[in-house]
Amino acid sequence: MRRWLYVIGGLAVVAAGGAAAFFFLPESEAPVSLSAEAPQGDALIKRGEYLARAADCVTCHTAPNGEAYAGGLAFKLPFGTIYSPNITPDKETGIGTWSDADFVRAVHRGVAKDGHMLYPAFPYASYALLTNDDALAIKAYLFSLAPVKAQAPANALIFPFNQTYLMRGWRLLFVPNHPMEADSDKSPDWNRGAYLVEALGHCGECHTPRNLLYGLDNGKKFSGAEIEGWKAYNISSDPHAGIGGWSNDQLATFLSQGHAPGRSSAAGAMEEAIDNSLRYLDHKDIESMVAYLRTIPPQSDGELSAVNLDPSAVKVSSAYSAAPQENAANGLGLHMYESACASCHGWNGVGIERPQAALLGNHTANDPEATNLIQVVLNGAHLASPYGAAFMPGFKDAYSDPELAALSNYVVEHFGAKAPAIRAADVARVRQQD
């Protein structure tokens, strides 16, 4: 028996030593270099600028009213707040002393220059799929920028989430260990789209729900998720809840301009992705993304998530007036819409002021929980377009919570033919989070 105790004790020591080595020993830096096919000099920087746009780096690494890429943007999570770092080439507060190996290790494995693990708000689970050439092109572009001296605030997370070494275990479960490989059974167009959607665009980071360990639940790939108070909608090929019923032109127009006639207009994080990233992509790349998205298996949670393209109340309304029966039955919500919204959006869903104001077919107006609708009526929306900026004011200072709840209920009922039950408390909760 004593011999077995010694064996068990020895195994425990070995296991503890192995765990300590796994979590705490410094990770080696593999040397990296550009391939012979990669561009050089100014061409490499130009390529990196395009890729940084495609990866939407500026959105997460720029604080409100801050310098581009200087970090400091807050990410509010259930277990605390983290802040994006400065990725300008400043040598004290940015990445100016990072080597090529340092940068690629951060992009692929989520490890900073000093060896600490980064949190997956930096989407290295997706960026791990990038080629070395593309990662180094992005670095070349970032190092061509003017350095900005700006120290990001320290993260504020509760225990144990403030123990960054634990991310090594998370990475083992959820981060690919090699760049994306082309599928020889698919077309070059499809493979390019897959790379743009899965790696550079990291679309799944917002549009795929997460499991209990905060990894992407790819069994529900692109079925939609909620992030920082906004819904990223279903972009699977489901014809009712997703984008399966959209035409190729509608999809391409939405991705490049933020609005698809007869469908939706972007708001929230998607609005930022359009403004800062997608509208800069070549049309051919947009078409490749569409080709790939078409092949995502459909995901649906039933009628609640379906978009109604032919709601009965809209059919009997004109651009300038609601149906007579609504005038008698809808009370405060209709009055709110009439006084604050109808002059731009109209009553028949096609929009009066701008095409982006159309509500017919809009996912936001079909969501019984009105998650994004409440955000928009409180805080407004702003979207760049080829025809000038489209702007909607927020009404948080103009109307009370009961008034905005009634308005939200009316919009979803009228334009989505759904039966919402938005309460003043729901509006108040979102207002307090701002």
C-alpha positions in Angstrom: 0.0 0.0 0.0 2.8 2.4 0.9 4.4 1.7 -2.5 1.2 2.7 -4.3 1.0 5.9 -2.2 4.5 6.8 -3.4 3.4 6.1 -7.0 0.3 8.2 -6.7 2.2 11.0 -5.0 4.8 10.9 -7.7 2.2 11.1 -10.4 0.5 14.0 -8.7 3.8 15.9 -8.5 4.4 15.2 -12.2 0.9 16.3 -13.1 1.3 19.5 -11.0 4.6 20.2 -12.7 3.1 19.7 -16.1 0.2 22.0 -15.3 2.5 24.6 -14.0 4.7 24.4 -17.1 1.6 24.5 -19.4 0.2 27.6 -17.7 3.2 29.6 -16.6 6.3 28.8 -18.6 7.1 31.4 -21.3 6.1 30.4 -24.8 8.7 30.3 -27.5 8.6 32.7 -30.5 8.8 30.9 -33.8 10.7 33.0 -36.4 8.6 34.3 -39.2 9.3 36.0 -42.5 7.4 37.1 -45.7 7.2 34.5 -48.4 8.8 35.1 -51.8 5.3 35.8 -53.2 4.6 38.7 -50.8 4.8 42.3 -52.0 7.6 44.5 -50.7 8.0 48.1 -49.6 5.1 50.5 -50.3 3.1 47.7 -52.0 3.3 45.7 -48.8 2.0 48.7 -46.8 -0.8 49.2 -49.2 -1.8 45.6 -49.0 -1.7 45.8 -45.2 -4.0 48.8 -45.2 -6.6 46.9 -47.2 -6.3 43.9 -44.9 -6.5 46.0 -41.8 -9.7 47.4 -43.3 -11.0 43.9 -44.0 -10.2 42.9 -40.4 -11.9 46.1 -39.1 -9.0 46.8 -36.7 -9.8 50.5 -36.3 -13.2 50.0 -34.8 -12.0 48.1 -31.8 -8.7 49.9 -31.3 -10.2 53.5 -31.3 -11.9 55.0 -28.3 -14.7 57.5 -28.8 -13.1 60.8 -29.8 -9.7 59.1 -29.6 -6.9 58.8 -32.1 -7.3 56.0 -34.7 -5.6 52.7 -33.5 -4.6 54.3 -30.2 -6.8 51.9 -28.2 -8.8 52.6 -25.0 -12.2 51.3 -26.2 -14.1 49.6 -23.4 -15.6 46.2 -23.8 -18.2 45.6 -21.0 -18.5 41.9 -20.2 -20.5 40.0 -17.6 -17.4 39.6 -15.5 -15.8 43.1 -15.9 -14.4 45.5 -18.4 -11.4 45.2 -20.7 -9.9 47.9 -22.9 -8.4 47.6 -26.3 -4.6 48.3 -26.5 -2.8 51.0 -28.5 -1.5 49.4 -31.7 0.2 52.4 -33.2 4.0 52.2 -33.4 4.6 54.2 -30.3 7.5 52.5 -28.4 6.2 53.2 -24.9 2.5 52.7 -25.1 2.0 51.0 -28.4 3.6 48.2 -30.3 6.6 50.1 -31.7 9.1 47.6 -30.1 7.3 44.5 -31.3 9.2 42.2 -33.7 7.5 40.3 -36.6 7.5 37.2 -34.4 5.8 39.1 -31.6 3.1 40.4 -33.8 2.3 37.1 -35.5 2.3 35.3 -32.1 -0.3 37.8 -30.9 -2.4 37.5 -34.0 -2.3 33.7 -34.1 -2.0 32.7 -30.5 -3.2 35.6 -28.4 0.1 36.3 -26.6 1.4 39.8 -26.1 5.1 40.8 -26.4 5.6 40.5 -22.6 4.1 37.0 -22.6 0.7 37.6 -21.0 -2.3 36.0 -22.7 -4.8 38.3 -24.4 -8.5 38.1 -24.0 -10.6 36.9 -26.9 -12.4 40.2 -27.3 -9.3 40.5 -29.6 -10.6 37.8 -32.0 -7.4 35.8 -32.3 -9.6 32.6 -32.5 -10.5 33.9 -36.0 -7.2 35.7 -36.8 -5.4 32.4 -36.2 -6.6 31.5 -39.6 -4.6 34.3 -41.3 -1.5 33.6 -43.3 1.8 34.9 -42.1 2.1 37.1 -45.1 -1.2 38.8 -44.4 -0.4 39.2 -40.7 2.9 40.8 -41.5 1.3 43.0 -44.2 -1.0 44.4 -41.5 2.0 45.0 -39.2 3.8 46.9 -42.0 0.8 49.1 -42.4 0.4 49.8 -38.6 4.1 50.6 -38.4 3.7 53.1 -41.2 1.3 55.2 -39.1 2.3 58.1 -36.9 2.9 56.8 -33.3 0.4 58.0 -30.7 1.3 58.1 -27.1 -1.8 56.8 -25.3 -1.9 54.3 -22.5 -5.1 52.3 -22.4 -6.8 51.9 -19.0 -6.1 48.8 -17.0 -8.6 46.0 -17.4 -11.0 45.6 -14.5 -12.1 42.0 -14.2 -13.3 39.9 -11.2 -11.5 36.7 -10.1 -10.8 34.3 -11.7 -11.3 36.0 -15.0 -8.4 38.4 -14.3 -6.0 35.5 -14.3 -4.8 35.7 -17.9 -2.7 32.4 -17.7 -6.1 30.5 -17.7 -6.5 31.6 -21.3 -3.9 29.1 -22.3 -6.5 26.3 -21.5 -9.2 28.2 -23.4 -7.0 28.6 -26.4 -6.3 24.9 -26.5 -10.1 24.3 -26.8 -11.1 27.0 -29.2 -8.2 28.4 -31.2 -7.1 26.8 -34.5 -3.4 25.9 -34.6 -2.8 26.6 -38.3 -3.8 29.1 -41.0 -6.9 28.4 -43.1 -6.4 25.8 -45.7 -8.2 26.0 -49.1 -10.9 23.4 -49.8 -9.9 21.8 -53.1 -13.5 20.8 -53.7 -14.6 24.4 -53.7 -14.1 27.2 -56.2 -11.4 29.9 -55.7 -14.3 32.4 -55.2 -15.8 30.3 -52.4 -12.4 29.9 -50.7 -11.7 33.6 -50.9 -15.1 34.3 -49.3 -14.4 31.7 -46.6 -11.2 33.5 -45.7 -12.8 36.9 -45.7 -15.8 35.8 -43.6 -14.1 33.4 -41.2 -10.6 34.9 -40.7 -10.3 38.5 -41.7 -13.9 39.6 -41.2 -14.3 37.3 -38.1 -18.1 37.4 -38.7 -18.7 34.5 -36.4 -17.4 36.4 -33.4 -20.6 38.4 -33.3 -23.1 36.3 -35.3 -22.5 32.9 -33.6 -23.7 32.3 -30.0 -21.2 31.3 -27.4 -21.1 28.3 -25.1 -20.5 28.3 -21.3 -16.8 28.7 -21.8 -17.3 31.7 -24.1 -16.2 29.8 -27.1 -18.2 29.9 -30.3 -21.0 27.4 -30.5 -20.5 26.3 -34.1 -23.4 23.9 -33.8 -25.4 27.1 -34.2 -23.1 28.7 -36.6 -24.2 32.2 -37.7 -27.6 31.8 -36.1 -27.3 35.2 -34.3 -26.2 36.3 -30.9 -26.4 39.3 -28.6 -23.3 41.3 -27.9 -23.0 44.5 -25.8 -26.8 45.1 -25.8 -27.2 44.6 -29.6 -28.4 41.6 -31.6 -26.2 40.4 -34.4 -28.8 38.8 -36.5 -29.0 35.4 -38.2 -26.9 35.3 -41.3 -27.2 31.6 -42.1 -28.9 30.4 -45.3 -32.3 30.0 -43.6 -34.8 31.7 -46.0 -37.0 33.2 -43.2 -34.8 33.9 -40.2 -31.5 34.3 -42.1 -30.3 35.6 -45.4 -31.4 32.6 -47.5 -34.2 34.6 -49.1 -32.1 37.6 -50.0 -30.9 38.0 -53.6 -27.2 38.1 -54.3 -27.6 41.8 -55.2 -29.3 42.5 -51.9 -26.6 40.8 -49.9 -23.8 42.5 -51.8 -25.5 45.9 -51.5 -26.0 45.5 -47.8 -22.4 44.4 -47.1 -21.0 47.3 -49.2 -23.5 50.1 -48.4 -25.3 49.0 -45.2 -28.7 48.9 -46.8 -30.5 46.4 -49.0 -33.8 47.5 -50.6 -36.7 45.5 -49.3 -34.6 44.0 -46.5 -32.6 45.9 -43.8 -30.4 48.8 -42.9 -27.4 48.3 -40.6 -27.2 49.8 -37.1 -25.0 49.4 -34.0 -21.9 47.2 -34.4 -22.9 46.2 -38.0 -23.1 49.9 -38.9 -19.5 50.3 -37.7 -18.4 47.3 -39.6 -19.9 48.7 -42.8 -18.5 52.2 -42.2 -15.0 51.2 -41.2 -14.5 48.0 -43.1 -16.8 46.4 -45.6 -17.5 49.5 -47.7 -13.8 49.7 -48.5 -13.6 46.1 -50.0 -13.3 45.4 -53.7 -16.6 44.4 -55.3 -15.1 41.0 -56.2 -14.3 40.3 -52.5 -17.9 41.3 -51.6 -19.2 38.8 -54.2 -16.9 36.1 -52.7 -18.3 36.7 -49.3 -21.8 36.3 -50.7 -20.9 33.1 -52.4 -19.5 31.7 -49.1 -22.5 32.9 -47.0 -24.9 31.1 -49.3 -23.4 27.8 -48.2 -23.8 28.2 -44.5 -26.3 25.6 -43.2 -29.7 27.1 -42.3 -30.4 27.9 -38.6 -33.8 28.8 -37.4 -35.6 29.1 -34.0 -39.1 29.2 -35.5 -41.6 31.9 -36.3 -40.3 34.4 -33.7 -37.1 35.0 -35.7 -38.8 35.0 -39.1 -39.0 38.2 -41.1 -42.5 39.0 -42.4 -42.2 40.6 -45.8 -46.0 41.1 -46.2 -47.5 42.3 -42.9 -51.2 43.0 -43.2 -51.2 46.4 -41.5 -48.6 47.7 -44.0 -50.6 46.4 -47.0 -53.5 48.6 -46.1 -51.4 51.7 -45.3 -50.1 54.3 -47.7 -46.8 56.1 -47.4 -48.5 59.0 -45.6 -51.3 57.4 -43.5 -52.0 54.3 -41.5 -55.0 52.1 -42.0 -58.2 53.5 -40.5 -58.6 50.6 -38.1 -55.2 51.3 -36.6 -56.1 54.9 -35.9 -58.7 53.7 -33.5 -56.9 50.8 -31.9 -53.3 51.6 -31.3 -53.3 54.5 -28.9 -50.0 55.8 -27.6 -47.7 53.8 -29.8 -49.4 55.0 -33.0 -49.4 58.6 -31.7 -45.7 58.3 -31.0 -44.9 57.0 -34.4 -47.0 59.6 -36.1 -45.4 62.5 -34.3 -41.7 61.3 -34.2 -41.2 58.7 -37.0 -43.7 58.8 -39.9 -42.3 61.8 -41.7 -39.1 59.9 -42.4 -40.1 56.2 -42.3 -43.7 56.4 -43.7 -46.5 54.0 -42.9 -46.1 51.5 -45.7 -42.5 50.5 -44.9 -40.7 51.9 -47.9 -39.2 55.0 -46.3 -39.8 58.6 -47.3 -36.8 60.6 -46.4 -34.1 58.1 -47.5 -34.0 54.5 -48.8 -32.2 53.6 -45.5 -35.4 54.6 -43.6 -37.4 51.7 -45.1 -38.8 49.4 -42.4 -40.5 46.7 -44.5 -38.4 43.5 -44.3 -36.2 45.0 -41.7 -35.1 42.5 -39.0 -35.1 45.2 -36.4 -38.8 45.8 -36.9 -39.5 42.1 -36.8 -37.9 41.3 -33.5 -40.5 40.8 -30.7 -37.9 41.6 -28.1 -37.1 44.9 -29.9 -33.5 44.6 -28.8 -31.9 46.7 -31.5 -35.0 48.9 -32.0 -34.8 50.1 -28.4 -31.1 50.9 -28.9 -31.9 52.9 -32.1 -34.9 54.9 -30.7 -32.8 55.8 -27.6 -29.4 56.5 -29.3 -30.1 57.0 -33.0 -28.1 55.7 -35.9 -25.6 57.0 -38.4 -24.5 55.3 -41.6 -22.3 56.4 -44.4 -23.6 55.7 -47.9 -22.7 56.5 -51.5 -25.4 59.2 -51.4 -24.2 60.9 -48.2 -24.6 60.1 -44.5 -27.9 58.7 -43.4 -28.7 59.9 -39.9 -31.5 59.2 -37.4 -31.6 61.1 -34.1 -32.0 59.4 -30.8 -34.9 60.2 -28.6 -33.6 59.4 -25.1 -33.8 63.0 -24.0 -37.1 63.7 -25.7 -39.4 60.9 -24.5 -40.1 58.8 -21.4 -39.6 55.1 -21.1 -43.3 54.3 -21.3 -43.6 56.4 -24.5 -40.6 54.6 -26.2 -41.9 51.2 -25.1 -45.2 52.0 -26.7 -43.5 53.2 -29.8 -41.4 50.0 -30.0 -44.4 47.8 -29.6 -46.2 49.6 -32.3 -43.3 49.4 -34.8 -42.9 45.6 -34.3 -46.7 45.0 -34.5 -47.2 47.2 -37.6 -44.1 46.4 -39.6 -43.5 42.8 -38.4 -47.0 41.5 -37.6 -45.6 40.2 -34.3 -47.1 40.5 -30.8 -44.4 42.2 -28.8 -44.6 43.0 -25.1 -42.0 45.7 -24.5 -42.2 47.3 -21.1 -41.0 50.6 -19.9 -38.6 48.7 -17.6 -37.0 47.2 -20.7 -36.3 50.6 -22.1 -35.0 51.9 -18.8 -32.6 49.0 -18.5 -31.0 49.8 -21.9 -31.0 53.5 -21.0 -29.0 52.8 -17.8 -26.5 50.7 -19.7 -25.4 53.6 -21.9 
